[in-house]
Amino acid sequence: MSGIGRNYIKKGDSVVVISGKEKGKTGRVLHVLPKKQRAVVERVNFVKKHTKPSQKNQKGGIVEKEASLHVSNLLLYCTRCEKGSRIGFKTLENKAKVRYCERCNELIDKS
């Protein structure tokens, strides 16, 4: 497995889609699938899923839900720059490893 997406994008992060049919959209990460290097982003990449009637869904029918996107198509959204930005890692004096915006050096993981 390559290093793409490993610890770069986490649940709850705001991200920008940088390629594909959803390019330019922003949203919050709902799930991260690290082994598949994919993430599910809120209100982005909707697909129609055909479901059979079941106990949970009595009627069945067509349901719209978010599908996953590859993490290489996502950039973390920096609130200070107000843009998508690459991120880096640095170790603080208290030996905490944190992510930071490479554009403006703003810490993303405030601990």
N, CA, C and O of each residue as an XYZ file, in Angstrom:
444
protein
N       0.843     -1.192      0.000
C       0.000      0.000      0.000
C       0.879      1.244      0.000
O       1.818      1.347      0.789
N       0.581      2.162     -0.864
C       1.349      3.400     -0.926
C       0.940      4.328      0.209
O      -0.026      4.055      0.923
N       1.669      5.416      0.375
C       1.416      6.343      1.466
C       0.298      7.334      1.216
O       0.010      8.165      2.077
N      -0.354      7.263      0.031
C      -1.413      8.229     -0.279
C      -2.547      8.089      0.716
O      -3.093      7.001      0.895
N      -2.897      9.173      1.353
C      -4.071      9.188      2.202
C      -3.880      8.630      3.594
O      -4.809      8.668      4.400
N      -2.720      8.121      3.897
C      -2.520      7.541      5.215
C      -2.422      8.653      6.257
O      -1.424      9.373      6.289
N      -3.413      8.805      7.090
C      -3.486      9.811      8.152
C      -3.619     11.245      7.632
O      -3.650     12.177      8.436
N      -3.696     11.448      6.331
C      -3.812     12.795      5.800
C      -5.223     13.329      5.975
O      -5.416     14.478      6.371
N      -6.206     12.493      5.680
C      -7.598     12.903      5.780
C      -8.266     12.063      6.851
O      -8.166     10.836      6.855
N      -8.950     12.748      7.765
C      -9.602     12.069      8.881
C     -11.080     12.411      8.910
O     -11.516     13.381      8.290
N     -11.845     11.610      9.631
C     -13.270     11.847      9.786
C     -13.495     13.219     10.413
O     -12.840     13.574     11.393
N     -14.424     13.988      9.846
C     -14.739     15.318     10.373
C     -13.985     16.449      9.695
O     -14.332     17.614      9.892
N     -12.955     16.144      8.896
C     -12.212     17.179      8.182
C     -13.065     17.799      7.080
O     -13.937     17.134      6.519
N     -12.820     19.052      6.775
C     -13.434     19.691      5.608
C     -12.485     19.502      4.438
O     -11.285     19.747      4.558
N     -13.027     19.065      3.304
C     -12.196     18.798      2.138
C     -12.784     19.443      0.890
O     -13.966     19.786      0.852
N     -11.936     19.605     -0.139
C     -12.335     20.122     -1.445
C     -12.046     19.026     -2.460
O     -10.984     18.405     -2.422
N     -12.986     18.785     -3.365
C     -12.778     17.812     -4.437
C     -12.012     18.519     -5.548
O     -12.424     19.587     -6.000
N     -10.887     17.928     -5.997
C     -10.040     18.600     -6.975
C     -10.127     18.006     -8.374
O      -9.563     18.569     -9.312
N     -10.826     16.870     -8.539
C     -10.970     16.317     -9.882
C     -12.222     15.457     -9.968
O     -12.765     15.023     -8.952
N     -12.669     15.217    -11.192
C     -13.853     14.403    -11.421
C     -15.092     15.256    -11.593
O     -15.013     16.482    -11.664
N     -16.248     14.590    -11.659
C     -17.504     15.301    -11.928
C     -17.921     16.219    -10.781
O     -18.724     17.128    -10.987
N     -17.394     16.000     -9.586
C     -17.748     16.810     -8.418
C     -16.695     17.877     -8.117
O     -16.681     18.427     -7.015
N     -15.817     18.179     -9.071
C     -14.710     19.118     -8.876
C     -15.203     20.468     -8.350
O     -16.172     21.030     -8.861
N     -14.512     20.987     -7.307
C     -14.840     22.288     -6.758
C     -15.774     22.238     -5.556
O     -15.887     23.227     -4.831
N     -16.443     21.118     -5.326
C     -17.370     21.012     -4.201
C     -16.602     20.786     -2.913
O     -15.540     20.165     -2.910
N     -17.152     21.300     -1.810
C     -16.553     21.101     -0.500
C     -17.537     20.354      0.382
O     -18.746     20.400      0.155
N     -17.019     19.672      1.380
C     -17.874     18.947      2.311
C     -17.070     18.388      3.461
O     -15.844     18.492      3.499
N     -17.785     17.793      4.400
C     -17.177     17.212      5.592
C     -17.036     15.704      5.384
O     -17.931     15.074      4.821
N     -15.931     15.125      5.827
C     -15.688     13.692      5.673
C     -16.540     12.925      6.681
O     -16.461     13.166      7.886
N     -17.361     11.989      6.170
C     -18.227     11.173      7.023
C     -17.543      9.878      7.452
O     -17.636      9.494      8.617
N     -16.859      9.201      6.533
C     -16.125      7.961      6.820
C     -14.822      7.990      6.043
O     -14.711      8.635      5.000
N     -13.836      7.274      6.576
C     -12.595      7.063      5.849
C     -12.387      5.558      5.744
O     -12.533      4.837      6.731
N     -12.045      5.085      4.550
C     -11.772      3.673      4.310
C     -10.282      3.545      3.981
O      -9.914      3.543      2.806
N      -9.410      3.437      5.005
C      -7.970      3.514      4.772
C      -7.404      2.394      3.904
O      -6.484      2.639      3.123
N      -7.921      1.187      4.017
C      -7.386      0.082      3.218
C      -7.694      0.258      1.735
O      -6.913     -0.167      0.884
N      -8.825      0.880      1.421
C      -9.199      1.144      0.032
C      -8.749      2.527     -0.429
O      -8.918      2.874     -1.598
N      -8.179      3.316      0.474
C      -7.731      4.693      0.216
C      -8.876      5.554     -0.312
O      -8.712      6.292     -1.284
N     -10.036      5.452      0.337
C     -11.220      6.191     -0.097
C     -11.854      6.892      1.099
O     -11.613      6.534      2.252
N     -12.674      7.904      0.795
C     -13.388      8.647      1.830
C     -14.784      8.988      1.332
O     -14.983      9.227      0.141
N     -15.750      9.010      2.246
C     -17.115      9.404      1.918
C     -17.286     10.832      2.412
O     -17.064     11.122      3.587
N     -17.688     11.733      1.497
C     -17.810     13.155      1.812
C     -19.286     13.541      1.787
O     -20.029     13.144      0.890
N     -19.697     14.322      2.783
C     -21.091     14.759      2.926
C     -21.527     15.601      1.728
O     -20.827     16.536      1.336
N     -22.692     15.270      1.141
C     -23.317     15.989      0.027
C     -22.469     16.012     -1.252
O     -22.608     16.927     -2.065
N     -21.593     15.017     -1.437
C     -20.762     14.931     -2.635
C     -20.826     13.502     -3.178
O     -20.852     12.543     -2.407
N     -20.850     13.364     -4.507
C     -20.817     12.074     -5.199
C     -22.020     11.197     -4.867
O     -21.863     10.068     -4.401
N     -23.219     11.718     -5.108
C     -24.437     10.949     -4.872
C     -24.610      9.890     -5.951
O     -24.363     10.146     -7.130
N     -25.040      8.688     -5.536
C     -25.379      7.610     -6.459
C     -26.781      7.117     -6.125
O     -27.255      7.277     -5.001
N     -27.437      6.516     -7.113
C     -28.762      5.946     -6.887
C     -28.603      4.460     -6.661
O     -28.002      3.760     -7.476
N     -29.144      3.975     -5.551
C     -29.043      2.565     -5.200
C     -30.446      1.971     -5.206
O     -31.349      2.501     -4.558
N     -30.629      0.886     -5.927
C     -31.927      0.213     -6.000
C     -32.003     -0.783     -4.856
O     -31.142     -1.654     -4.729
N     -33.041     -0.658     -4.011
C     -33.157     -1.531     -2.842
C     -34.441     -2.346     -2.894
O     -35.474     -1.886     -3.379
N     -34.348     -3.568     -2.382
C     -35.512     -4.438     -2.272
C     -36.284     -4.048     -1.014
O     -35.702     -3.477     -0.091
N     -37.569     -4.342     -0.960
C     -38.309     -4.135      0.281
C     -37.737     -5.018      1.392
O     -37.394     -6.177      1.157
N     -37.636     -4.462      2.604
C     -37.106     -5.214      3.749
C     -37.799     -4.715      5.015
O     -38.654     -3.832      4.952
N     -37.433     -5.278      6.153
C     -37.988     -4.849      7.434
C     -37.693     -3.366      7.678
O     -38.549     -2.615      8.146
N     -36.459     -2.962      7.349
C     -36.031     -1.587      7.592
C     -36.690     -0.619      6.608
O     -37.142      0.456      7.002
N     -36.745     -0.999      5.329
C     -37.302     -0.158      4.278
C     -38.476     -0.906      3.654
O     -38.285     -1.705      2.737
N     -39.679     -0.655      4.141
C     -40.867     -1.407      3.742
C     -41.158     -1.309      2.247
O     -41.534     -2.303      1.626
N     -40.990     -0.129      1.667
C     -41.333      0.075      0.273
C     -40.255     -0.395     -0.703
O     -40.577     -0.892     -1.782
N     -38.993     -0.245     -0.339
C     -37.931     -0.494     -1.296
C     -37.830      0.694     -2.240
O     -38.252      1.793     -1.882
N     -37.288      0.504     -3.424
C     -37.222      1.578     -4.411
C     -35.817      2.093     -4.609
O     -34.839      1.398     -4.334
N     -35.725      3.319     -5.089
C     -34.431      3.924     -5.413
C     -34.052      4.898     -4.302
O     -34.816      5.804     -3.968
N     -32.859      4.700     -3.732
C     -32.364      5.522     -2.628
C     -31.109      6.241     -3.104
O     -30.234      5.626     -3.713
N     -31.017      7.535     -2.830
C     -29.798      8.285     -3.146
C     -28.909      8.331     -1.915
O     -29.378      8.631     -0.817
N     -27.611      8.031     -2.097
C     -26.662      8.084     -0.984
C     -25.300      8.497     -1.503
O     -25.039      8.439     -2.705
N     -24.422      8.921     -0.582
C     -23.080      9.337     -0.960
C     -22.221      8.106     -1.212
O     -22.270      7.141     -0.449
N     -21.436      8.142     -2.281
C     -20.470      7.088     -2.563
C     -19.080      7.615     -2.207
O     -18.882      8.820     -2.055
N     -18.128      6.703     -2.078
C     -16.783      7.106     -1.688
C     -16.017      7.697     -2.862
O     -16.315      7.419     -4.024
N     -15.028      8.514     -2.539
C     -14.115      9.117     -3.502
C     -12.698      8.692     -3.127
O     -12.410      8.462     -1.952
N     -11.815      8.587     -4.115
C     -10.431      8.267     -3.813
C      -9.783      9.483     -3.149
O     -10.055     10.620     -3.533
N      -8.928      9.242     -2.154
C      -8.346     10.354     -1.388
C      -7.417     11.226     -2.231
O      -7.158     12.372     -1.862
N      -6.909     10.708     -3.361
C      -6.056     11.528     -4.220
C      -6.856     12.624     -4.911
O      -6.274     13.568     -5.446
N      -8.188     12.512     -4.905
C      -9.047     13.537     -5.511
C      -9.517     14.567     -4.485
O     -10.353     15.413     -4.801
N      -8.992     14.504     -3.271
C      -9.412     15.410     -2.191
C      -8.224     16.212     -1.678
O      -7.103     15.708     -1.607
N      -8.484     17.469     -1.322
C      -7.509     18.309     -0.632
C      -8.151     18.814      0.638
O      -9.338     19.140      0.652
N      -7.380     18.880      1.701
C      -7.896     19.414      2.953
C      -8.183     20.898      2.794
O      -7.383     21.621      2.199
N      -9.315     21.365      3.318
C      -9.726     22.771      3.219
C      -9.174     23.521      4.429
O      -9.491     23.194      5.573
N      -8.350     24.524      4.164
C      -7.769     25.339      5.235
C      -8.689     26.529      5.477
O      -8.993     27.272      4.544
N      -9.134     26.721      6.709
C     -10.052     27.811      7.027
C      -9.347     29.170      6.994
O      -9.989     30.191      6.747
N      -8.049     29.192      7.238
C      -7.313     30.456      7.214
C      -7.067     30.915      5.768
O      -7.265     32.087      5.446
N      -6.634     29.987      4.901
C      -6.397     30.314      3.480
C      -7.713     30.411      2.714
O      -7.792     31.090      1.691
N      -8.726     29.745      3.202
C     -10.022     29.588      2.536
C      -9.861     28.934      1.169
O     -10.525     29.319      0.207
N      -8.970     27.936      1.089
C      -8.705     27.167     -0.123
C      -8.339     25.742      0.283
O      -8.079     25.449      1.450
N      -8.327     24.870     -0.722
C      -7.787     23.537     -0.501
C      -6.274     23.642     -0.438
O      -5.678     24.445     -1.156
N      -5.642     22.839      0.415
C      -4.204     22.947      0.576
C      -3.591     21.593      0.885
O      -4.218     20.735      1.507
N      -2.355     21.416      0.441
C      -1.602     20.236      0.853
C      -1.296     20.367      2.325
O      -1.249     21.466      2.876
N      -1.085     19.207      2.958
C      -0.758     19.269      4.375
C       0.552     18.564      4.641
O       0.964     17.672      3.899
N       1.194     18.977      5.708
C       2.433     18.356      6.137
C       2.303     17.926      7.585
O       1.303     18.211      8.243
N       3.317     17.241      8.070
C       3.346     16.804      9.456
C       4.549     17.407     10.143
O       5.619     17.532      9.546
N       4.375     17.782     11.405
C       5.506     18.210     12.210
C       5.300     17.724     13.636
O       4.175     17.470     14.067
N       6.404     17.601     14.355
C       6.360     17.150     15.736
C       6.600     18.353     16.634
O       7.584     19.075     16.472
N       5.688     18.561     17.587
C       5.817     19.691     18.515
C       6.775     19.352     19.649
O       7.270     18.229     19.738
N       7.034     20.333     20.520
C       7.942     20.126     21.645
C       7.453     19.035     22.594
O       8.253     18.328     23.206
N       6.111     18.905     22.713
C       5.561     17.884     23.620
C       5.437     16.526     22.928
O       4.701     15.652     23.386
N       6.176     16.357     21.803
C       6.246     15.119     21.030
C       4.915     14.710     20.391
O       4.707     13.533     20.099
N       4.022     15.668     20.176
C       2.746     15.400     19.500
C       2.943     15.625     18.001
O       3.482     16.646     17.576
N       2.496     14.652     17.215
C       2.589     14.772     15.759
C       1.312     15.434     15.267
O       0.218     14.913     15.484
N       1.442     16.588     14.601
C       0.280     17.353     14.153
C       0.359     17.626     12.657
O       1.441     17.624     12.070
N      -0.795     17.860     12.052
C      -0.875     18.236     10.637
C      -0.911     19.759     10.543
O      -1.443     20.433     11.425
N      -0.337     20.292      9.459
C      -0.363     21.740      9.250
C      -0.557     22.037      7.771
O      -0.232     21.217      6.912
N      -1.089     23.210      7.489
C      -1.299     23.675      6.122
C       0.047     24.123      5.558
O       0.737     24.929      6.182
N       0.428     23.610      4.386
C       1.722     23.977      3.807
C       1.703     25.358      3.156
O       2.763     25.907      2.855
N       0.523     25.925      2.935
C       0.413     27.263      2.362
C       0.691     28.343      3.403
O       1.469     29.267      3.168
N       0.028     28.207      4.579
C       0.107     29.284      5.572
C       0.703     28.833      6.908
O       0.790     29.634      7.838
N       1.111     27.577      7.020
C       1.690     27.002      8.245
C       0.737     26.986      9.434
O       1.182     26.898     10.578
N      -0.561     27.069      9.181
C      -1.569     26.996     10.241
C      -1.709     25.539     10.709
O      -1.794     24.627      9.887
N      -1.732     25.328     12.029
C      -1.913     23.969     12.554
C      -3.352     23.537     12.342
O      -4.279     24.302     12.605
N      -3.543     22.315     11.868
C      -4.879     21.765     11.641
C      -5.333     21.014     12.871
O      -6.468     21.177     13.318
N      -4.447     20.183     13.429
C      -4.758     19.444     14.663
C      -4.358     20.289     15.849
O      -3.189     20.318     16.236
N      -5.312     20.967     16.418
C      -5.021     21.814     17.589
C      -5.189     20.953     18.841
O      -6.293     20.514     19.161
N      -4.066     20.714     19.551
C      -4.147     19.870     20.741
C      -3.583     20.550     21.960
O      -3.579     19.969     23.045
